Amino acid sequence: MKYLMPVLITIYMAVLAINGSKGSKMTDMKLNDLTPEEERVIIHKGTEMAFSGKYDKFYEKGMYSCRQCNTPLYKSEDKFNSGCGWPSFDDEIENAVKRTVDRDGRRTEITCVKCGAHLGHVFEGENLTDKNTRHCVNSVSIDFIPGENTKRAYFAGGCFWGVEYYMEKIDGVIDVVSGYMGGHVDDPTYRDVTSGTTGHYESVEIIYDDRKTNFETLAKEFFEIHDPTQTNGQGPDIGEQYKSVVFYSNDEEKIITENLIDILKSKGYDVATIIKQIAEFYGAEDYHQDYYDNKGSLPYCHGKEKRF
């Protein structure tokens, strides 16, 4: 059921990345409203004036995300002062940025893989850093998220494709990564996990801005997008790796989870969700990430049901 050939996924991702305007995006992709100047740069591939951007000489610790779709693009530790007049990075978050050679062959454009937003251009061979790469990015194409406001939460609720799909729709969620947690094998593959011998659960890592949302909001959504009463998996996906699990990183998250389960039980739900302390999280293979957005379809075994 989940063995769609990776090459087909790659094709879907390529088609998505090519679409460069709002009108060509899938209707369910979360996009932010843009100012006229942001639209000139992000949609129409313009360039802001050198030394005018708010992030040109900005070096706080945190993360930079796409202004249009909130996808994480760059880490603050990869930012450096190139003196060019635009924010410069010598590396990007893996699989977040697409490179396309301009029509004249002189420069290489960089865009957000997820929504196609124009970021700027990338240059190599300048010997400005050890990585010998400079992503020259427009400030208006990115947003900064302070490190102290970035939190993580982990859930498992059947096939991670569906959990990822719904959790990414929550305001304040920066990114959701499909992966594996809870097992006894280091760096497992999808084949390892589906064998049922590693002890891992198909899980998601949710990176969120705690100024906009919180763990309780995420946990409530989790309990409403899957069936927490199913004991042996989720929908047609049966097996230990598909069970319902909430992973907590501190006592507060554990208490919140227990209280929500008590509320559901008081409403007649025979909750089977397991509560476990967080363990090492391993990101899944690339073709599992943003699966439904890339495929252009809806989850087959997850859906929203109001329970709180």
C-alpha positions in Angstrom: 0.0 0.0 0.0 2.9 2.4 0.8 5.3 1.0 -1.8 5.0 3.7 -4.4 8.2 3.8 -6.4 10.6 6.6 -5.2 11.1 7.8 -8.8 7.4 8.7 -9.0 7.7 10.7 -5.8 10.7 12.5 -7.3 8.6 13.5 -10.3 5.9 14.9 -8.1 8.5 17.0 -6.2 10.0 18.3 -9.4 6.6 19.4 -10.7 5.8 21.1 -7.3 9.1 23.0 -7.3 8.7 24.3 -10.8 5.4 26.0 -10.0 6.6 29.5 -9.1 3.4 31.6 -8.4 0.6 31.5 -5.9 -1.9 30.6 -8.6 -0.1 27.4 -9.4 0.1 26.1 -5.9 -2.1 23.3 -4.6 -5.0 24.9 -2.8 -4.3 23.2 0.5 -0.7 24.4 0.8 -0.4 27.0 3.7 0.8 30.3 2.1 1.3 33.6 3.8 0.0 36.9 2.5 2.7 39.0 0.9 3.3 42.7 0.7 3.7 44.2 -2.8 7.5 44.3 -2.3 7.6 40.7 -1.1 5.5 39.7 -4.1 7.8 41.6 -6.4 10.8 39.6 -5.2 9.3 36.2 -4.2 6.8 35.7 -7.1 8.2 37.9 -9.8 11.9 37.1 -9.1 13.0 40.6 -8.3 15.9 41.8 -6.1 15.9 44.1 -3.1 18.4 46.9 -3.0 21.8 45.9 -1.6 22.4 46.7 2.1 18.7 47.5 2.6 17.5 44.2 3.9 16.8 43.7 7.6 18.9 40.4 7.8 22.0 41.7 6.0 24.0 42.3 9.2 21.8 40.3 11.5 23.4 37.4 13.4 21.1 36.2 16.2 20.9 32.5 16.8 17.9 30.7 15.3 16.5 29.6 12.0 15.4 31.2 8.7 12.3 30.0 7.0 10.6 30.7 3.7 8.5 33.9 3.9 5.8 32.4 1.8 5.3 28.9 3.2 7.3 28.8 6.5 9.5 26.0 5.4 12.9 26.0 7.2 15.7 27.0 4.8 18.8 28.1 6.7 20.4 27.8 10.1 22.0 30.8 11.8 25.3 29.0 12.2 25.6 28.9 8.4 25.2 32.6 8.0 28.3 34.8 7.4 29.3 38.3 6.5 30.2 38.3 2.8 30.1 42.1 2.4 27.9 41.7 -0.7 24.9 43.6 0.8 22.5 40.6 1.1 22.2 37.9 3.7 24.8 35.2 2.9 24.8 31.5 3.9 27.3 28.8 3.0 24.9 25.9 3.4 21.2 25.2 3.4 19.0 22.8 5.4 19.0 19.5 3.5 16.5 19.3 0.6 15.1 22.7 1.3 16.5 24.7 -1.5 16.3 24.1 -5.3 19.0 25.3 -7.8 18.1 26.3 -11.3 20.5 27.8 -13.8 19.2 31.1 -15.3 18.3 31.2 -18.9 21.4 33.1 -19.8 23.5 30.5 -18.1 25.4 33.1 -16.0 23.8 32.6 -12.6 22.1 29.9 -10.6 18.7 30.8 -9.0 17.7 29.4 -5.6 14.1 28.8 -4.7 12.1 27.1 -1.9 11.6 23.5 -2.8 8.2 23.4 -1.2 6.5 26.5 -2.7 8.8 27.7 -5.4 9.4 31.1 -3.8 12.4 33.0 -5.3 15.2 33.4 -2.7 18.1 34.8 -4.7 21.2 33.2 -6.3 24.0 30.8 -5.2 27.7 31.3 -6.1 30.6 28.9 -5.7 34.3 29.2 -6.0 34.7 32.6 -4.2 36.7 31.1 -1.3 34.8 33.1 1.3 34.3 30.1 3.6 35.6 26.6 3.9 32.5 25.4 2.1 33.2 27.7 -0.8 29.6 28.5 -1.3 27.5 31.6 -1.0 23.7 31.7 -1.0 22.9 35.3 -1.7 19.4 35.7 -0.3 16.9 38.5 -0.3 15.8 39.5 3.3 12.2 39.8 2.2 12.2 36.2 1.1 12.9 34.8 4.6 11.6 35.1 8.1 13.8 34.7 11.3 12.7 32.4 14.1 14.7 32.9 17.4 16.3 29.8 18.7 14.7 30.2 22.1 11.2 30.2 20.5 11.7 27.0 18.5 10.4 23.8 20.2 9.9 20.2 19.1 7.2 17.7 19.7 6.9 14.0 18.7 3.9 11.8 17.9 3.1 8.5 16.3 -0.3 7.7 14.9 -0.2 5.2 12.1 1.3 6.0 8.7 3.4 9.1 9.2 2.3 10.6 5.9 -1.2 11.4 7.2 0.0 12.7 10.6 2.5 15.0 8.9 -0.1 16.3 6.5 -2.5 17.5 9.2 0.0 18.7 11.7 1.6 21.0 9.0 -1.7 22.9 8.7 -1.5 24.2 12.3 -0.7 27.9 12.6 2.7 28.2 14.3 4.1 24.9 13.0 7.3 25.6 11.2 8.0 22.1 9.8 7.0 18.5 10.2 9.4 15.7 9.5 8.4 12.0 9.0 10.7 9.5 10.7 11.2 6.8 13.3 11.4 6.8 17.1 11.4 4.3 20.0 13.4 1.4 18.6 16.7 -0.3 19.4 18.5 0.0 16.0 20.5 3.0 15.1 19.6 4.9 11.9 16.9 2.4 10.7 15.6 2.4 7.1 12.0 2.2 6.1 12.5 -1.5 5.2 14.0 -2.1 8.7 11.0 -0.5 10.5 8.3 -2.2 8.4 9.9 -5.6 9.2 8.6 -5.1 12.7 11.9 -6.1 14.3 13.4 -2.7 15.3 10.9 -1.6 17.8 10.4 1.8 16.1 7.2 3.6 15.5 6.4 5.6 12.4 6.6 9.1 14.0 6.7 12.8 13.2 9.0 15.5 14.5 7.1 18.8 14.8 9.1 22.0 14.9 7.0 24.9 16.1 7.1 28.5 17.2 5.9 28.5 20.8 4.9 32.1 20.5 2.1 30.9 18.1 1.2 27.5 19.4 2.0 25.0 22.2 2.2 21.3 23.0 -1.4 21.0 24.2 -2.7 22.4 20.9 -0.6 20.0 19.0 -1.6 17.0 21.2 -5.3 17.9 20.8 -5.0 17.9 17.1 -3.1 14.6 17.2 -6.0 13.0 19.0 -8.5 14.4 16.5 -6.7 13.3 13.3 -6.4 9.6 14.0 -8.3 6.9 15.9 -6.7 6.7 19.4 -8.8 3.7 20.3 -7.3 1.4 17.7 -4.9 -1.0 19.4 -3.1 -2.7 16.6 -2.3 0.1 14.2 -4.2 2.7 12.3 -6.8 2.0 9.7 -5.5 -0.6 7.3 -1.9 -0.2 8.5 -1.5 -3.0 11.0 1.6 -3.6 13.2 3.6 -2.4 16.1 5.2 0.4 14.0 1.7 1.9 13.4 0.5 2.2 17.0 -0.6 5.5 18.6 2.1 7.0 20.7 2.7 10.4 22.4 6.3 11.1 23.2 7.0 13.5 26.1 10.2 15.4 26.7 9.3 16.7 30.2 6.8 16.3 33.0 4.6 19.1 31.8 4.1 17.4 28.4 3.4 14.1 30.1 0.8 15.6 32.4 -0.9 17.4 29.5 -1.1 14.1 27.6 -2.5 12.2 30.6 -5.2 14.9 31.1 -6.3 14.8 27.5 -6.6 11.1 27.6 -8.6 11.3 30.8 -11.0 13.8 29.0 -11.4 11.4 26.1 -12.1 8.4 28.4 -14.7 10.5 30.2 -16.4 10.9 26.9 -16.5 7.2 26.3 -13.3 6.7 24.2 -11.4 3.6 25.1 -8.0 5.2 24.4 -5.2 2.9 23.4 -2.5 5.6 23.0 0.8 4.8 24.6 2.7 7.5 26.5 6.5 7.2 26.2 9.6 9.4 26.9 11.3 10.7 23.8 14.1 8.8 22.3 16.5 9.2 19.4 14.5 10.4 16.3 15.7 9.4 12.8 14.4 11.2 9.8 12.8 8.9 7.1 13.9 8.7 3.5 13.4 11.8 1.3 10.5 10.3 -0.6 8.5 10.0 2.6 8.6 13.7 3.3 5.6 15.9 2.4 4.2 12.8 0.7 0.6 14.0 0.2 1.5 17.5 -0.8 3.9 16.1 -3.4 1.4 13.5 -4.6 -1.5 16.0 -4.7 -4.0 13.8 -2.8 -5.5 13.4 0.7 -4.6 10.9 3.5 -6.3 7.5 3.1 -6.4 6.5 6.8 -6.4 9.9 8.7 -9.2 12.5 9.0 -10.3 15.2 11.3 -12.9 14.4 13.9 -13.7 16.9 16.7 -13.2 15.3 20.1 -12.4 18.2 22.4 
